[in-house]
Amino acid sequence: MTNHGTTSNRPLTLVEIKLASGVTGYGEIQAFADNSYAPQTQSLALAELNQILPNFIGLNFKHPTDLNRKLNQLTSFARTSVEMALWDAYGKTTNQSLSQLITGKISNCELIPVGTVLGIQANLEQTSNKIKLATQQGYRKIKFKAANYESALTLVKLAHQLTPKLITTIDANQAWENNLSTINVLKTLEANGLQLIEEPLKNSTFVDYTKLQQNFSHLMISLDESLTDLDSVKRALNSNSAKAFTIKQGKLGGISAALTAIDLITQAGKIPWIGGMLTSGLGRSVDLALATQLKNSPIPADISASNHYFEQDFINETIEIHQGLIKVPQNPGIGVTINWKAVSQLQNNLKIQYK
């Protein structure tokens, strides 16, 4: 549950691309069912792929980035799904993991520090239990969804009381007014241990966030919803809008776009960090690989264990947390395999195939 609404069922579309060599790569459409979070929905992204994917048949490439011009025909979520499948197939072809392709280094045990996210809870007892469980699991950061000032202050104080060493952040999902009251509440939250808040203001511009961030020496504003592509990242940096930037490769347009955004943000002296999109284990594995570029980030990635959200995932592997760390998959490509029995159980009878 967030300020955008409650997500009971998470639609995800699996995209398969087969190379002439027989190697197959997989990606996923990470858009949501409606447009409350982002303009493109699952149905719009799928319709776009249905129209444009036939143009990809028979194309040659030596590296996934060779097809960037072609991929630019697609909007963000649709583009991400195709590009993810291309990187997966390319890694399998060259016998390299995605993290190796990204960093240029081979590592048998790459570990990423991660945090967890708590949606809007029913009561404080339930929240306290979730915080204690997250602490036991070793998560390095806890993020609360907070619809209003009062709940935000209550949650931050509770977290500081139960786990004073845990990094505490708030995601307001653009629910708060752009006024002096918000600034005063944020100062109170900062004094009580809040270290970061994601995009709190309603109907606001990058200039509004520039003015908001100037009120705080330690509290970091992190942009999220307003970062829809690389152009928006560049505009935000030019406006000096925030200290931190939430990187969601599904929303930005894929792996290449996310890597470029990380470089631009780092060069600007700001902090990029990996956010979550309620993705499957396939998407989380991509996020883990991207997080290898951010080992010095003070903000742990929003990547939870496999069993945190879903009753059923569609990969065979289990993403597990040990002492607040998750191992980056090291098998070729994205590094995980598809559980076709689970896909068969989950699919809603729509399948598109191009030959």
Salt bridges, closest charged atoms under 4 A:
ASP88 OD2 - LYS92 NZ 3.05
GLU110 OE2 - LYS295 NZ 2.95
ASP171 OD2 - LYS143 NZ 3.89
ASP171 OD2 - LYS145 NZ 2.74
GLU177 OE2 - LYS202 NZ 2.86
GLU198 OE2 - LYS143 NZ 2.56
ASP224 OD2 - LYS248 NZ 3.00
ASP224 OD1 - LYS251 NZ 3.53
GLU225 OE2 - HIS4 NE2 3.05
ASP302 OD1 - LYS141 NZ 2.52
ASP302 OD2 - LYS143 NZ 2.62
GLU320 OE1 - HIS322 NE2 3.59
